[in-house]
Amino acid sequence: MQTAPAVETSALRKSYGNVHALRGVDLHVESGSVFGLLGPNGAGKTTAVRILTTLLLPDEGSARVAGFDVVRDAAKVREHIGLAGQYAAVDENLTGFENLEMVGKLYHLGRGQPAARARELLASFDLSDAADRLVRTYSGGMRRRLDLAAALVARPPVLFLDEPTTGLDIRSRIELWNAIEALVSGGTTVLLTTQVLDEADRLADRIAVIDQGLVIAEGTPAELKSQVGGERLDIHLCDEQRGEEAVVALASIASDRPFLEDGSVRVPVAERRGTIADAVRQLDDAGIAIDDISVSTPTLDDVFLKLTGHAAEHEGEEAEAQAR
Amino acid sequence: MTGLRYGISDTLVLAKRSLLRIPRQPDLLVGFTVQPILFVLLFVYVFGGAVGLALPPGLTYVDFLIPGIIVQSIVFGGFVTALGLADDLKKGLIDRFRSLPMTRSALLTGRTLGDVVTNSFQLVVMFSVGLLIGFNFSSSVGEVVAGILLLLLIGYAFSWVFAFIGLSSSSPEAANAFGFTILFPITFVSSAFVPVDTMPSWLQPIAEHNPFTYMVNAARALFLGIPAENNVWLALAWTLGIIAVFAPLSAWKYRRVVAQ
């Protein structure tokens, strides 16, 4: 495994007129990892990907992909990347096979390679049966799989997936997730943008939360979740009247003050292991009967809400959409 | 040298892509076959009788029309480029191509080269129809070949005009409207379908100096053996001028459009 980061940006800025899409973004993506860029519409995710894939020049700052500067060595960068997702696309008037073969030729793969690679990818994305059909007859999920296959034709070490599952139904989404996971196990570095918190949570080793052109948090999914307060025991008592007594009894095992909510006692805990048993023992000693007890883990939705002050997917500015 | 070799192979790959589009889109296929044939037949059999009266003795309307209508068709042959580019921009395919290590100019040179092939096909269709309904070449083989080459060059020049239109349009539909409202009338105010001296006197100078008139007159001279005067050179100069202006202009527009 290489030691150089697969993607590194420093103080990246980009404006479209008055719209500041990126306001100084620093990213660091380790080789062989999956990095999730999470944010609402208009947060600057697509602008970042477009700069990293040499489609757009930054106004200020610098970025290196696979060790090459995206401005000075743009041609070298293009030899080492694949792009799929929201804006990359496939030709509807060609068959699946023709699309992949064409991309292989444009990557300048050796003689015979484009066709062989096209067949191989069609097979691994479960598109062999549709290989000779025009893409305009494909379903949305099939198109996205072909799009992802097209990004992989040259076995690029760094793969950019811009909202790869936007607009897909849940079944196609899971199929695509499986395909991405299979890739990563092969050592490809993936930078993935998404508005879907589950997607980042499921696929990414590290996540940067981006909002209004700035990275507002970064870490592993677990680290981000712990920023919102980590895990929590939810205890429902047989007798709700004894809530205050339970709060006092459980204070010694809590990482933060327990509180009452919706008739349950909520107990923030630092460590999941053993806490249920501890809680049961404490309440038993105090003579308080438990109706139900469970551990709840904060979701990235909670993280997002806490960090940005607004929920994901709803209040996204349409800055990028307008600028296009 | 590697750069040049890749430039050529990338252009050919994309020209092939542009050509594959035609048989797969029935409306385009109709545009390249049925439509020109229909126009030839309509003009010859509907207007031929009336217009024929205004022609110099010895010149039939079929002979007069075929070079004119071929110039018009070939000029619009580049339309595939405008539609294709506008479509690629809209669907995001341009981003895919630009993220590949291909020669970036191949996207434009591939399309315009593809047009040369479709234009050749159009020439075959239209000359065949013409010959079936009485058109005759009345010049030397050398002149006919020169005429065909001039037509292909004219078609190539207008591919660049259409590339510019396609890149300047927000959608394929807009490109269509733009092309037909601007270019279509200009091709009519020329010697393509009627002799210029039958037009009102105020319109005649416009028609006479319309570059389409030079091109049509040049084609007539080369296919029918009519004295060419300066028409062949003027047509060639205009054609090369259009390429010199619109090829760089399209390249510039392309860089601007994709940088957004």
Chai-1 contact restraints between the chains, C-beta under 6 A:
chainA,res_idxA,chainB,res_idxB,connection_type,confidence,min_distance_angstrom,max_distance_angstrom,comment,restraint_id
A,T53,B,S99,contact,1.0,0.0,6.0,A-B,restraint_1
A,L55,B,D95,contact,1.0,0.0,6.0,A-B,restraint_2
A,L55,B,R98,contact,1.0,0.0,6.0,A-B,restraint_3
A,R78,B,P101,contact,1.0,0.0,6.0,A-B,restraint_4
A,E79,B,P101,contact,1.0,0.0,6.0,A-B,restraint_5
A,L83,B,S99,contact,1.0,0.0,6.0,A-B,restraint_6
A,Y87,B,G92,contact,1.0,0.0,6.0,A-B,restraint_7
A,Y87,B,D95,contact,1.0,0.0,6.0,A-B,restraint_8
A,A88,B,D95,contact,1.0,0.0,6.0,A-B,restraint_9
A,A88,B,R96,contact,1.0,0.0,6.0,A-B,restraint_10
A,A89,B,K91,contact,1.0,0.0,6.0,A-B,restraint_11
A,A89,B,G92,contact,1.0,0.0,6.0,A-B,restraint_12
A,A89,B,L93,contact,1.0,0.0,6.0,A-B,restraint_13
A,A89,B,R96,contact,1.0,0.0,6.0,A-B,restraint_14
A,N93,B,R21,contact,1.0,0.0,6.0,A-B,restraint_15
A,N93,B,R24,contact,1.0,0.0,6.0,A-B,restraint_16
A,M102,B,V13,contact,1.0,0.0,6.0,A-B,restraint_17
A,M102,B,R17,contact,1.0,0.0,6.0,A-B,restraint_18
A,K105,B,V13,contact,1.0,0.0,6.0,A-B,restraint_19
A,L106,B,L100,contact,1.0,0.0,6.0,A-B,restraint_20
A,L106,B,M102,contact,1.0,0.0,6.0,A-B,restraint_21
A,H108,B,Y6,contact,1.0,0.0,6.0,A-B,restraint_22
